[in-house]
Amino acid sequence: MIMLRRAAFRSKLPPPRPCKQYMGANPSAPRAQAVRIVDGRAHLVLPIEKGPKAKPGKRTPNKREAAWLGKVVQVGCVACFIDGQPARPTAVHHMLRGGMRMGHLFSFGLCDPGHHQGGQPLGLISRHPYKARFEEHYGPEFHLLAIAQELAKGVS
C-alpha cells in the first residue's frame, strides 16, 4: 500500500521582512527645527503646547460650519430681530438634543448678556436657564434656526 503525503502549503508571497521604524537617513542626527528669518537672522520657532479641551466632546468646526458660524454672528440676535430691537453683540447658541450638541450647523445667534443668558436685569427673557419661558415667547428653537437661515441668505 502506498501512502501519499500532502505537501505543505507554500505561499506565493515573498517572506516577510523585519519592520523597522523610519528614523531618517541618519538616526543619530537631530530632528530639523522650524526656523523663522527676521532681518536676515534665523530664529528658532518653538511649538506652542496645546492646552486641555474646554469640554470633552467639542470639536473644531470644518470650513462649512465655520462659514455658518460667521454668518450667525453677522446676522445678530434672532430674538432681538423678532422683538424689533437693534442688533447687540451676539453669541452663538448651539441647539441640544438629549443634552448633547446637535452640531455647529444647528446654531443661531442670541445676544449675550441678554437673550442667551443673564438678561433678567435688562428685562429680557434668557434662553439659559429659562428654556420653557423663552420658547413660549419666541417659539421652538427650530423656528429660530429657520429665521436665522433666512436672515443669513442676505449676508455675504
C-alpha positions as CSV (number, residue, x, y, z in Angstrom):
1,M,0.0,0.0,0.0
2,I,1.3,3.4,-1.0
3,M,0.8,6.3,1.4
4,L,0.6,9.6,-0.1
5,R,1.6,12.6,1.8
6,R,0.4,16.1,1.3
7,A,2.9,18.8,0.6
8,A,2.9,21.7,3.0
9,F,1.2,24.9,1.8
10,R,3.6,27.3,0.2
11,S,2.7,30.9,0.0
12,K,3.4,32.7,-3.3
13,L,4.1,35.9,-1.3
14,P,7.7,36.8,-0.5
15,P,8.8,36.1,3.0
16,P,8.1,39.0,5.4
17,R,10.9,41.4,6.1
18,P,11.6,42.7,9.6
19,C,9.9,46.1,10.1
20,K,12.0,49.0,11.4
21,Q,10.6,52.3,12.4
22,Y,11.7,55.0,10.0
23,M,14.4,57.1,11.6
24,G,15.5,59.1,8.6
25,A,18.8,58.9,6.8
26,N,20.9,59.3,9.9
27,P,19.2,58.2,13.1
28,S,21.8,59.9,15.3
29,A,21.2,63.3,13.7
30,P,18.9,65.8,15.5
31,R,15.5,66.5,14.0
32,A,15.0,69.6,11.9
33,Q,13.7,72.6,13.8
34,A,11.4,75.3,12.4
35,V,13.2,78.5,11.7
36,R,11.9,82.0,11.1
37,I,14.1,84.6,9.3
38,V,13.8,88.1,10.7
39,D,16.0,90.9,9.5
40,G,18.4,88.4,7.9
41,R,18.9,86.4,11.1
42,A,17.5,82.9,11.8
43,H,15.3,82.5,15.0
44,L,14.2,79.1,16.3
45,V,10.4,78.7,16.4
46,L,9.2,76.7,19.3
47,P,5.9,74.8,19.1
48,I,3.1,76.0,21.3
49,E,1.8,73.3,23.6
50,K,-1.9,72.6,23.2
51,G,-4.0,73.2,26.3
52,P,-6.7,70.9,27.6
53,K,-10.0,70.9,25.8
54,A,-12.6,73.3,27.3
55,K,-15.2,70.5,27.4
56,P,-14.9,66.9,26.2
57,G,-16.8,66.2,23.0
58,K,-16.3,69.6,21.5
59,R,-14.6,69.7,18.1
60,T,-13.3,72.4,15.8
61,P,-15.8,73.4,13.0
62,N,-14.9,72.5,9.4
63,K,-15.0,75.1,6.6
64,R,-18.7,74.9,6.0
65,E,-19.6,75.1,9.7
66,A,-17.1,77.9,10.3
67,A,-18.7,79.9,7.4
68,W,-22.2,79.3,9.0
69,L,-21.0,80.4,12.5
70,G,-19.5,83.6,10.9
71,K,-22.9,84.3,9.3
72,V,-24.7,83.7,12.6
73,V,-22.6,86.4,14.3
74,Q,-23.1,88.8,11.4
75,V,-26.9,88.3,11.4
76,G,-27.1,89.0,15.1
77,C,-29.6,88.0,17.8
78,V,-32.7,86.3,16.4
79,A,-34.8,87.1,19.5
80,C,-33.9,90.8,19.2
81,F,-34.9,90.7,15.5
82,I,-38.3,89.2,16.5
83,D,-38.7,91.9,19.1
84,G,-37.7,94.6,16.6
85,Q,-34.8,95.8,18.8
86,P,-31.4,96.9,17.3
87,A,-28.6,94.5,16.9
88,R,-26.5,93.7,20.0
89,P,-23.2,91.7,20.5
90,T,-24.1,88.1,19.6
91,A,-23.0,84.8,21.0
92,V,-23.5,81.5,19.1
93,H,-26.2,79.3,20.7
94,H,-25.9,75.6,19.8
95,M,-29.1,73.5,19.8
96,L,-29.2,70.4,22.1
97,R,-30.8,67.0,21.8
98,G,-30.6,64.8,24.8
99,G,-28.2,67.2,26.5
100,M,-25.7,67.0,23.6
101,R,-24.9,69.4,20.8
102,M,-26.6,68.6,17.5
103,G,-23.6,70.2,15.6
104,H,-22.4,73.6,14.5
105,L,-24.9,73.8,11.7
106,F,-27.7,73.7,14.3
107,S,-26.9,77.0,15.9
108,F,-28.2,80.6,15.8
109,G,-27.3,83.9,17.4
110,L,-28.5,85.2,20.7
111,C,-27.2,88.4,22.4
112,D,-25.0,87.9,25.4
113,P,-25.8,89.3,28.0
114,G,-29.4,89.3,27.1
115,H,-31.4,86.6,25.3
116,H,-28.6,84.0,25.6
117,Q,-28.0,84.3,29.4
118,G,-28.1,87.0,32.1
119,G,-30.9,89.1,30.6
120,Q,-33.1,89.4,33.6
121,P,-31.6,92.7,34.8
122,L,-32.1,94.0,31.2
123,G,-35.8,92.9,31.2
124,L,-35.2,90.2,28.6
125,I,-36.1,86.5,28.7
126,S,-32.9,84.5,28.6
127,R,-32.6,81.1,27.0
128,H,-30.4,79.9,29.8
129,P,-31.8,78.8,32.3
130,Y,-35.4,79.7,31.3
131,K,-35.9,77.5,28.2
132,A,-39.6,77.0,28.7
133,R,-40.4,80.7,29.1
134,F,-38.0,81.5,26.2
135,E,-39.7,79.0,23.8
136,E,-43.2,80.1,24.9
137,H,-42.4,83.7,23.9
138,Y,-40.2,83.2,20.8
139,G,-41.2,79.7,19.6
140,P,-39.2,76.5,19.4
141,E,-35.5,76.6,18.6
142,F,-36.0,75.0,15.1
143,H,-38.2,78.0,14.3
144,L,-35.5,80.4,15.4
145,L,-33.0,78.4,13.4
146,A,-35.2,78.8,10.3
147,I,-35.3,82.6,10.9
148,A,-31.5,82.7,11.2
149,Q,-31.1,80.8,8.0
150,E,-33.4,83.2,6.1
151,L,-31.6,86.2,7.5
152,A,-28.2,84.7,6.6
153,K,-29.2,84.4,2.9
154,G,-28.8,88.2,2.7
155,V,-25.4,88.2,4.4
156,S,-22.4,87.7,2.1
